[in-house]
Amino acid sequence: MTSTPTGLRPDDAATYAEWFAVLADPTRVRVLHQVASSASGAVRVGDLATALGISQATCSHHVRKLADVGFVRIDKVGTSSLVSVNAACCTGLPHAADVAMGTLTTRPCCPGDVPADVTTRAMTDADLPRVREIYAEGIATRQATFETEAPAIEALREKWLPGQRWVAELVETPGEVVGWTGVSPVSTRACYAGVGETSVYVAEQARGRGVGRALLQRQVTEADAGGLWTLQTSIFPENRASLALHRSAGYVTLAVRSRIARLDGEWRDTVLMERRRTDD
Protein backbone atom coordinates (compact mmCIF):
# COMPACT_ATOMS: atom_id res chain seq x y z
CA MET A 1 0.00 0.00 0.00
CA THR A 2 1.34 3.44 -0.94
CA SER A 3 1.35 5.87 1.95
CA THR A 4 -0.35 9.24 1.54
CA PRO A 5 2.16 12.09 1.58
CA THR A 6 1.71 14.65 4.33
CA GLY A 7 2.58 18.31 4.54
CA LEU A 8 2.26 21.03 1.95
CA ARG A 9 0.91 19.88 -1.42
CA PRO A 10 3.38 20.33 -4.33
CA ASP A 11 0.99 22.46 -6.38
CA ASP A 12 0.34 24.78 -3.43
CA ALA A 13 4.07 24.99 -2.75
CA ALA A 14 4.68 25.95 -6.39
CA THR A 15 2.04 28.68 -6.24
CA TYR A 16 3.37 30.12 -2.99
CA ALA A 17 6.95 30.00 -4.26
CA GLU A 18 5.90 32.05 -7.30
CA TRP A 19 4.28 34.64 -5.04
CA PHE A 20 7.31 34.86 -2.76
CA ALA A 21 9.67 35.05 -5.75
CA VAL A 22 7.83 38.08 -7.11
CA LEU A 23 8.26 39.79 -3.74
CA ALA A 24 11.98 38.97 -3.58
CA ASP A 25 12.68 42.35 -5.19
CA PRO A 26 12.64 45.19 -2.61
CA THR A 27 11.41 47.74 -5.14
CA ARG A 28 8.48 45.48 -5.95
CA VAL A 29 7.63 45.25 -2.25
CA ARG A 30 7.69 49.06 -2.08
CA VAL A 31 5.41 49.29 -5.11
CA LEU A 32 2.89 46.88 -3.60
CA HIS A 33 2.97 48.68 -0.27
CA GLN A 34 2.45 52.07 -1.91
CA VAL A 35 -0.55 50.82 -3.87
CA ALA A 36 -2.08 48.95 -0.93
CA SER A 37 -1.66 52.00 1.32
CA SER A 38 -3.21 54.46 -1.12
CA ALA A 39 -6.13 56.36 0.39
CA SER A 40 -7.81 56.63 -3.00
CA GLY A 41 -7.61 52.89 -3.67
CA ALA A 42 -5.96 53.32 -7.09
CA VAL A 43 -2.75 55.01 -8.20
CA ARG A 44 -1.59 56.15 -11.63
CA VAL A 45 1.67 54.53 -12.68
CA GLY A 46 3.25 57.95 -13.18
CA ASP A 47 2.28 59.10 -9.70
CA LEU A 48 3.49 55.81 -8.27
CA ALA A 49 6.89 56.22 -9.93
CA THR A 50 7.21 59.78 -8.61
CA ALA A 51 6.31 58.75 -5.06
CA LEU A 52 8.92 55.99 -5.08
CA GLY A 53 11.63 57.95 -6.87
CA ILE A 54 11.99 55.52 -9.76
CA SER A 55 11.53 55.86 -13.51
CA GLN A 56 8.10 55.25 -15.01
CA ALA A 57 9.50 52.43 -17.14
CA THR A 58 10.92 50.70 -14.06
CA CYS A 59 7.66 51.20 -12.20
CA SER A 60 5.63 49.77 -15.09
CA HIS A 61 7.89 46.70 -15.19
CA HIS A 62 7.38 45.98 -11.48
CA VAL A 63 3.65 46.64 -11.68
CA ARG A 64 3.33 44.09 -14.50
CA LYS A 65 5.22 41.49 -12.45
CA LEU A 66 2.87 42.07 -9.51
CA ALA A 67 -0.15 41.88 -11.79
CA ASP A 68 1.05 38.58 -13.32
CA VAL A 69 0.56 36.78 -9.99
CA GLY A 70 -2.56 38.71 -9.04
CA PHE A 71 -1.26 41.05 -6.35
CA VAL A 72 -2.51 44.13 -8.22
CA ARG A 73 -4.96 45.00 -10.96
CA ILE A 74 -4.25 47.36 -13.86
CA ASP A 75 -7.06 49.34 -15.45
CA LYS A 76 -6.69 51.62 -18.46
CA VAL A 77 -8.40 54.98 -18.00
CA GLY A 78 -7.82 57.06 -21.12
CA THR A 79 -4.09 57.14 -21.67
CA SER A 80 -3.26 56.35 -18.04
CA SER A 81 -2.87 53.05 -16.22
CA LEU A 82 -4.50 52.88 -12.80
CA VAL A 83 -3.07 50.33 -10.36
CA SER A 84 -5.12 48.99 -7.45
CA VAL A 85 -4.47 46.23 -4.97
CA ASN A 86 -6.23 42.91 -5.51
CA ALA A 87 -8.21 42.56 -2.28
CA ALA A 88 -7.95 38.77 -2.40
CA CYS A 89 -4.18 38.97 -1.93
CA CYS A 90 -4.76 40.66 1.42
CA THR A 91 -5.92 37.27 2.66
CA GLY A 92 -4.18 34.92 0.26
CA LEU A 93 -0.65 36.14 0.89
CA PRO A 94 -0.81 36.09 4.72
CA HIS A 95 -2.44 32.67 4.56
CA ALA A 96 0.36 31.39 2.32
CA ALA A 97 2.96 32.68 4.76
CA ASP A 98 1.15 30.99 7.65
CA VAL A 99 1.03 27.69 5.78
CA ALA A 100 4.69 27.85 4.75
CA MET A 101 5.81 28.61 8.30
CA GLY A 102 3.52 26.00 9.84
CA THR A 103 1.88 28.52 12.16
CA LEU A 104 -1.74 27.62 11.42
CA THR A 105 -1.71 25.14 14.28
CA THR A 106 -0.58 27.77 16.79
CA ARG A 107 -3.14 30.49 16.29
CA PRO A 108 -3.52 33.31 18.79
CA CYS A 109 -6.35 32.95 21.30
CA CYS A 110 -7.62 36.45 20.94
CA PRO A 111 -6.56 39.93 19.77
CA GLY A 112 -3.80 41.57 21.72
CA ASP A 113 -3.50 45.21 22.76
CA VAL A 114 -7.11 45.50 23.91
CA PRO A 115 -7.51 49.14 24.97
CA ALA A 116 -8.08 49.86 28.66
CA ASP A 117 -10.77 52.44 27.89
CA VAL A 118 -13.14 49.93 26.24
CA THR A 119 -15.35 47.62 28.29
CA THR A 120 -17.60 44.79 27.15
CA ARG A 121 -20.65 43.22 28.74
CA ALA A 122 -23.52 40.90 27.87
CA MET A 123 -26.11 42.41 25.53
CA THR A 124 -29.58 42.92 26.98
CA ASP A 125 -32.90 43.44 25.22
CA ALA A 126 -32.73 47.09 26.28
CA ASP A 127 -29.62 47.45 24.09
CA LEU A 128 -31.35 46.23 20.93
CA PRO A 129 -32.51 49.63 19.57
CA ARG A 130 -28.95 50.96 19.78
CA VAL A 131 -27.57 47.69 18.39
CA ARG A 132 -29.92 48.08 15.43
CA GLU A 133 -28.70 51.65 14.83
CA ILE A 134 -25.07 50.49 14.71
CA TYR A 135 -26.10 47.63 12.43
CA ALA A 136 -27.73 50.13 10.07
CA GLU A 137 -24.53 52.21 10.00
CA GLY A 138 -22.58 49.14 8.93
CA ILE A 139 -25.13 48.28 6.26
CA ALA A 140 -24.85 51.79 4.84
CA THR A 141 -21.11 51.34 4.16
CA ARG A 142 -21.88 48.46 1.76
CA GLN A 143 -18.70 46.80 3.04
CA ALA A 144 -20.12 44.78 5.94
CA THR A 145 -23.06 42.64 4.83
CA PHE A 146 -25.34 41.71 1.94
CA GLU A 147 -28.30 42.93 3.96
CA THR A 148 -29.71 46.26 2.79
CA GLU A 149 -32.02 46.97 5.73
CA ALA A 150 -31.49 46.46 9.45
CA PRO A 151 -33.60 43.64 10.89
CA ALA A 152 -36.52 44.48 13.16
CA ILE A 153 -35.94 44.51 16.92
CA GLU A 154 -37.99 41.32 17.25
CA ALA A 155 -35.77 39.54 14.73
CA LEU A 156 -32.62 40.69 16.52
CA ARG A 157 -33.95 39.37 19.82
CA GLU A 158 -33.99 35.84 18.38
CA LYS A 159 -30.94 36.14 16.12
CA TRP A 160 -28.09 35.01 18.39
CA LEU A 161 -27.34 31.95 20.46
CA PRO A 162 -28.19 32.25 24.18
CA GLY A 163 -25.31 33.80 26.09
CA GLN A 164 -23.43 34.62 22.88
CA ARG A 165 -24.10 38.32 22.34
CA TRP A 166 -22.15 41.27 23.78
CA VAL A 167 -21.84 45.04 23.53
CA ALA A 168 -18.97 47.46 24.06
CA GLU A 169 -18.86 50.82 25.83
CA LEU A 170 -16.16 53.46 26.22
CA VAL A 171 -15.07 54.21 29.77
CA GLU A 172 -15.53 57.93 29.10
CA THR A 173 -19.20 57.45 28.11
CA PRO A 174 -20.58 54.65 30.31
CA GLY A 175 -23.99 53.39 29.30
CA GLU A 176 -23.52 54.33 25.62
CA VAL A 177 -23.16 51.26 23.41
CA VAL A 178 -20.53 51.79 20.70
CA GLY A 179 -20.30 48.29 19.23
CA TRP A 180 -21.63 44.77 19.39
CA THR A 181 -20.87 41.20 18.45
CA GLY A 182 -23.00 38.08 18.35
CA VAL A 183 -22.89 34.44 17.35
CA SER A 184 -25.78 32.97 15.34
CA PRO A 185 -26.45 29.25 14.82
CA VAL A 186 -25.49 27.94 11.38
CA SER A 187 -28.03 25.13 11.50
CA THR A 188 -30.85 23.72 13.61
CA ARG A 189 -29.34 20.21 13.36
CA ALA A 190 -27.93 18.94 16.64
CA CYS A 191 -24.61 17.93 15.07
CA TYR A 192 -23.87 21.60 14.33
CA ALA A 193 -24.69 22.86 17.82
CA GLY A 194 -21.08 23.92 18.36
CA VAL A 195 -20.73 25.87 15.13
CA GLY A 196 -21.62 29.56 15.01
CA GLU A 197 -21.70 32.42 12.48
CA THR A 198 -20.23 35.62 13.92
CA SER A 199 -20.77 39.32 13.33
CA VAL A 200 -18.98 42.40 14.68
CA TYR A 201 -20.12 46.00 14.21
CA VAL A 202 -18.65 49.23 15.60
CA ALA A 203 -20.41 52.60 15.69
CA GLU A 204 -19.05 55.12 13.22
CA GLN A 205 -17.93 57.61 15.87
CA ALA A 206 -16.00 54.93 17.78
CA ARG A 207 -14.06 53.35 14.93
CA GLY A 208 -10.30 53.31 15.36
CA ARG A 209 -10.54 53.11 19.16
CA GLY A 210 -9.94 49.38 19.50
CA VAL A 211 -13.61 48.58 20.09
CA GLY A 212 -13.49 45.77 17.53
CA ARG A 213 -10.48 44.18 19.25
CA ALA A 214 -12.22 44.25 22.61
CA LEU A 215 -15.35 42.69 21.14
CA LEU A 216 -13.42 39.95 19.31
CA GLN A 217 -11.58 39.06 22.50
CA ARG A 218 -14.89 38.72 24.35
CA GLN A 219 -16.42 36.82 21.44
CA VAL A 220 -13.80 34.10 21.10
CA THR A 221 -13.12 33.58 24.81
CA GLU A 222 -16.84 33.33 25.61
CA ALA A 223 -17.42 31.02 22.64
CA ASP A 224 -14.64 28.72 23.85
CA ALA A 225 -16.07 28.73 27.37
CA GLY A 226 -19.57 28.14 26.02
CA GLY A 227 -18.67 24.95 24.20
CA LEU A 228 -18.56 26.28 20.63
CA TRP A 229 -15.82 24.53 18.68
CA THR A 230 -16.04 26.44 15.39
CA LEU A 231 -16.69 30.09 14.59
CA GLN A 232 -17.05 31.21 11.00
CA THR A 233 -17.66 34.48 9.22
CA SER A 234 -17.77 35.89 5.70
CA ILE A 235 -16.09 39.24 5.02
CA PHE A 236 -15.89 41.36 1.88
CA PRO A 237 -12.27 41.34 0.59
CA GLU A 238 -12.34 45.14 0.50
CA ASN A 239 -12.89 45.26 4.27
CA ARG A 240 -9.23 44.86 5.07
CA ALA A 241 -9.53 46.13 8.64
CA SER A 242 -12.03 43.40 9.49
CA LEU A 243 -9.87 40.73 7.83
CA ALA A 244 -6.87 41.78 9.90
CA LEU A 245 -8.94 41.94 13.09
CA HIS A 246 -10.27 38.42 12.62
CA ARG A 247 -6.82 37.04 11.80
CA SER A 248 -5.59 38.45 15.12
CA ALA A 249 -8.32 36.43 16.85
CA GLY A 250 -7.19 33.15 15.31
CA TYR A 251 -9.47 33.08 12.27
CA VAL A 252 -7.87 31.66 9.12
CA THR A 253 -8.90 32.02 5.51
CA LEU A 254 -10.65 28.98 4.08
CA ALA A 255 -11.60 30.38 0.67
CA VAL A 256 -12.36 33.44 -1.37
CA ARG A 257 -15.88 32.83 -2.65
CA SER A 258 -15.97 34.54 -6.03
CA ARG A 259 -19.22 36.24 -7.10
CA ILE A 260 -21.13 34.57 -4.28
CA ALA A 261 -24.06 37.02 -4.21
CA ARG A 262 -25.26 40.39 -5.48
CA LEU A 263 -25.38 43.63 -3.52
CA ASP A 264 -27.13 46.57 -5.15
CA GLY A 265 -27.13 44.59 -8.39
CA GLU A 266 -23.36 43.95 -8.41
CA TRP A 267 -21.69 40.58 -7.86
CA ARG A 268 -19.46 40.59 -4.78
CA ASP A 269 -16.82 38.22 -3.44
CA THR A 270 -16.51 37.18 0.18
CA VAL A 271 -13.65 35.74 2.21
CA LEU A 272 -14.75 32.73 4.26
CA MET A 273 -12.85 32.64 7.55
CA GLU A 274 -12.97 30.14 10.38
CA ARG A 275 -11.66 29.79 13.91
CA ARG A 276 -11.41 26.41 15.67
CA ARG A 277 -11.21 26.01 19.40
CA THR A 278 -7.58 25.17 20.15
CA ASP A 279 -8.26 22.07 22.24
CA ASP A 280 -10.19 20.36 19.38
C-alpha positions as CSV (number, residue, x, y, z in Angstrom):
1,M,0.0,0.0,0.0
2,T,1.3,3.4,-0.9
3,S,1.4,5.9,2.0
4,T,-0.4,9.2,1.5
5,P,2.2,12.1,1.6
6,T,1.7,14.6,4.3
7,G,2.6,18.3,4.5
8,L,2.3,21.0,2.0
9,R,0.9,19.9,-1.4
10,P,3.4,20.3,-4.3
11,D,1.0,22.5,-6.4
12,D,0.3,24.8,-3.4
13,A,4.1,25.0,-2.8
14,A,4.7,26.0,-6.4
15,T,2.0,28.7,-6.2
16,Y,3.4,30.1,-3.0
17,A,6.9,30.0,-4.3
18,E,5.9,32.0,-7.3
19,W,4.3,34.6,-5.0
20,F,7.3,34.9,-2.8
21,A,9.7,35.1,-5.8
22,V,7.8,38.1,-7.1
23,L,8.3,39.8,-3.7
24,A,12.0,39.0,-3.6
25,D,12.7,42.4,-5.2
26,P,12.6,45.2,-2.6
27,T,11.4,47.7,-5.1
28,R,8.5,45.5,-5.9
29,V,7.6,45.3,-2.3
30,R,7.7,49.1,-2.1
31,V,5.4,49.3,-5.1
32,L,2.9,46.9,-3.6
33,H,3.0,48.7,-0.3
34,Q,2.5,52.1,-1.9
35,V,-0.5,50.8,-3.9
36,A,-2.1,49.0,-0.9
37,S,-1.7,52.0,1.3
38,S,-3.2,54.5,-1.1
39,A,-6.1,56.4,0.4
40,S,-7.8,56.6,-3.0
41,G,-7.6,52.9,-3.7
42,A,-6.0,53.3,-7.1
43,V,-2.7,55.0,-8.2
44,R,-1.6,56.1,-11.6
45,V,1.7,54.5,-12.7
46,G,3.2,58.0,-13.2
47,D,2.3,59.1,-9.7
48,L,3.5,55.8,-8.3
49,A,6.9,56.2,-9.9
50,T,7.2,59.8,-8.6
51,A,6.3,58.8,-5.1
52,L,8.9,56.0,-5.1
53,G,11.6,58.0,-6.9
54,I,12.0,55.5,-9.8
55,S,11.5,55.9,-13.5
56,Q,8.1,55.3,-15.0
57,A,9.5,52.4,-17.1
58,T,10.9,50.7,-14.1
59,C,7.7,51.2,-12.2
60,S,5.6,49.8,-15.1
61,H,7.9,46.7,-15.2
62,H,7.4,46.0,-11.5
63,V,3.6,46.6,-11.7
64,R,3.3,44.1,-14.5
65,K,5.2,41.5,-12.4
66,L,2.9,42.1,-9.5
67,A,-0.1,41.9,-11.8
68,D,1.0,38.6,-13.3
69,V,0.6,36.8,-10.0
70,G,-2.6,38.7,-9.0
71,F,-1.3,41.0,-6.3
72,V,-2.5,44.1,-8.2
73,R,-5.0,45.0,-11.0
74,I,-4.2,47.4,-13.9
75,D,-7.1,49.3,-15.5
76,K,-6.7,51.6,-18.5
77,V,-8.4,55.0,-18.0
78,G,-7.8,57.1,-21.1
79,T,-4.1,57.1,-21.7
80,S,-3.3,56.4,-18.0
81,S,-2.9,53.1,-16.2
82,L,-4.5,52.9,-12.8
83,V,-3.1,50.3,-10.4
84,S,-5.1,49.0,-7.5
85,V,-4.5,46.2,-5.0
86,N,-6.2,42.9,-5.5
87,A,-8.2,42.6,-2.3
88,A,-8.0,38.8,-2.4
89,C,-4.2,39.0,-1.9
90,C,-4.8,40.7,1.4
91,T,-5.9,37.3,2.7
92,G,-4.2,34.9,0.3
93,L,-0.7,36.1,0.9
94,P,-0.8,36.1,4.7
95,H,-2.4,32.7,4.6
96,A,0.4,31.4,2.3
97,A,3.0,32.7,4.8
98,D,1.1,31.0,7.7
99,V,1.0,27.7,5.8
100,A,4.7,27.8,4.8
101,M,5.8,28.6,8.3
102,G,3.5,26.0,9.8
103,T,1.9,28.5,12.2
104,L,-1.7,27.6,11.4
105,T,-1.7,25.1,14.3
106,T,-0.6,27.8,16.8
107,R,-3.1,30.5,16.3
108,P,-3.5,33.3,18.8
109,C,-6.3,32.9,21.3
110,C,-7.6,36.5,20.9
111,P,-6.6,39.9,19.8
112,G,-3.8,41.6,21.7
113,D,-3.5,45.2,22.8
114,V,-7.1,45.5,23.9
115,P,-7.5,49.1,25.0
116,A,-8.1,49.9,28.7
117,D,-10.8,52.4,27.9
118,V,-13.1,49.9,26.2
119,T,-15.3,47.6,28.3
120,T,-17.6,44.8,27.1
121,R,-20.7,43.2,28.7
122,A,-23.5,40.9,27.9
123,M,-26.1,42.4,25.5
124,T,-29.6,42.9,27.0
125,D,-32.9,43.4,25.2
126,A,-32.7,47.1,26.3
127,D,-29.6,47.5,24.1
128,L,-31.4,46.2,20.9
129,P,-32.5,49.6,19.6
130,R,-28.9,51.0,19.8
131,V,-27.6,47.7,18.4
132,R,-29.9,48.1,15.4
133,E,-28.7,51.6,14.8
134,I,-25.1,50.5,14.7
135,Y,-26.1,47.6,12.4
136,A,-27.7,50.1,10.1
137,E,-24.5,52.2,10.0
138,G,-22.6,49.1,8.9
139,I,-25.1,48.3,6.3
140,A,-24.8,51.8,4.8
141,T,-21.1,51.3,4.2
142,R,-21.9,48.5,1.8
143,Q,-18.7,46.8,3.0
144,A,-20.1,44.8,5.9
145,T,-23.1,42.6,4.8
146,F,-25.3,41.7,1.9
147,E,-28.3,42.9,4.0
148,T,-29.7,46.3,2.8
149,E,-32.0,47.0,5.7
150,A,-31.5,46.5,9.4
151,P,-33.6,43.6,10.9
152,A,-36.5,44.5,13.2
153,I,-35.9,44.5,16.9
154,E,-38.0,41.3,17.3
155,A,-35.8,39.5,14.7
156,L,-32.6,40.7,16.5
157,R,-33.9,39.4,19.8
158,E,-34.0,35.8,18.4
159,K,-30.9,36.1,16.1
160,W,-28.1,35.0,18.4
161,L,-27.3,31.9,20.5
162,P,-28.2,32.3,24.2
163,G,-25.3,33.8,26.1
164,Q,-23.4,34.6,22.9
165,R,-24.1,38.3,22.3
166,W,-22.1,41.3,23.8
167,V,-21.8,45.0,23.5
168,A,-19.0,47.5,24.1
169,E,-18.9,50.8,25.8
170,L,-16.2,53.5,26.2
171,V,-15.1,54.2,29.8
172,E,-15.5,57.9,29.1
173,T,-19.2,57.5,28.1
174,P,-20.6,54.6,30.3
175,G,-24.0,53.4,29.3
176,E,-23.5,54.3,25.6
177,V,-23.2,51.3,23.4
178,V,-20.5,51.8,20.7
179,G,-20.3,48.3,19.2
180,W,-21.6,44.8,19.4
181,T,-20.9,41.2,18.4
182,G,-23.0,38.1,18.3
183,V,-22.9,34.4,17.3
184,S,-25.8,33.0,15.3
185,P,-26.4,29.3,14.8
186,V,-25.5,27.9,11.4
187,S,-28.0,25.1,11.5
188,T,-30.9,23.7,13.6
189,R,-29.3,20.2,13.4
190,A,-27.9,18.9,16.6
191,C,-24.6,17.9,15.1
192,Y,-23.9,21.6,14.3
193,A,-24.7,22.9,17.8
194,G,-21.1,23.9,18.4
195,V,-20.7,25.9,15.1
196,G,-21.6,29.6,15.0
197,E,-21.7,32.4,12.5
198,T,-20.2,35.6,13.9
199,S,-20.8,39.3,13.3
200,V,-19.0,42.4,14.7
201,Y,-20.1,46.0,14.2
202,V,-18.6,49.2,15.6
203,A,-20.4,52.6,15.7
204,E,-19.0,55.1,13.2
205,Q,-17.9,57.6,15.9
206,A,-16.0,54.9,17.8
207,R,-14.1,53.3,14.9
208,G,-10.3,53.3,15.4
209,R,-10.5,53.1,19.2
210,G,-9.9,49.4,19.5
211,V,-13.6,48.6,20.1
212,G,-13.5,45.8,17.5
213,R,-10.5,44.2,19.2
214,A,-12.2,44.2,22.6
215,L,-15.4,42.7,21.1
216,L,-13.4,39.9,19.3
217,Q,-11.6,39.1,22.5
218,R,-14.9,38.7,24.3
219,Q,-16.4,36.8,21.4
220,V,-13.8,34.1,21.1
221,T,-13.1,33.6,24.8
222,E,-16.8,33.3,25.6
223,A,-17.4,31.0,22.6
224,D,-14.6,28.7,23.8
225,A,-16.1,28.7,27.4
226,G,-19.6,28.1,26.0
227,G,-18.7,24.9,24.2
228,L,-18.6,26.3,20.6
229,W,-15.8,24.5,18.7
230,T,-16.0,26.4,15.4
231,L,-16.7,30.1,14.6
232,Q,-17.1,31.2,11.0
233,T,-17.7,34.5,9.2
234,S,-17.8,35.9,5.7
235,I,-16.1,39.2,5.0
236,F,-15.9,41.4,1.9
237,P,-12.3,41.3,0.6
238,E,-12.3,45.1,0.5
239,N,-12.9,45.3,4.3
240,R,-9.2,44.9,5.1
241,A,-9.5,46.1,8.6
242,S,-12.0,43.4,9.5
243,L,-9.9,40.7,7.8
244,A,-6.9,41.8,9.9
245,L,-8.9,41.9,13.1
246,H,-10.3,38.4,12.6
247,R,-6.8,37.0,11.8
248,S,-5.6,38.5,15.1
249,A,-8.3,36.4,16.8
250,G,-7.2,33.2,15.3
251,Y,-9.5,33.1,12.3
252,V,-7.9,31.7,9.1
253,T,-8.9,32.0,5.5
254,L,-10.6,29.0,4.1
255,A,-11.6,30.4,0.7
256,V,-12.4,33.4,-1.4
257,R,-15.9,32.8,-2.7
258,S,-16.0,34.5,-6.0
259,R,-19.2,36.2,-7.1
260,I,-21.1,34.6,-4.3
261,A,-24.1,37.0,-4.2
262,R,-25.3,40.4,-5.5
263,L,-25.4,43.6,-3.5
264,D,-27.1,46.6,-5.2
265,G,-27.1,44.6,-8.4
266,E,-23.4,44.0,-8.4
267,W,-21.7,40.6,-7.9
268,R,-19.5,40.6,-4.8
269,D,-16.8,38.2,-3.4
270,T,-16.5,37.2,0.2
271,V,-13.7,35.7,2.2
272,L,-14.8,32.7,4.3
273,M,-12.8,32.6,7.6
274,E,-13.0,30.1,10.4
275,R,-11.7,29.8,13.9
276,R,-11.4,26.4,15.7
277,R,-11.2,26.0,19.4
278,T,-7.6,25.2,20.1
279,D,-8.3,22.1,22.2
280,D,-10.2,20.4,19.4
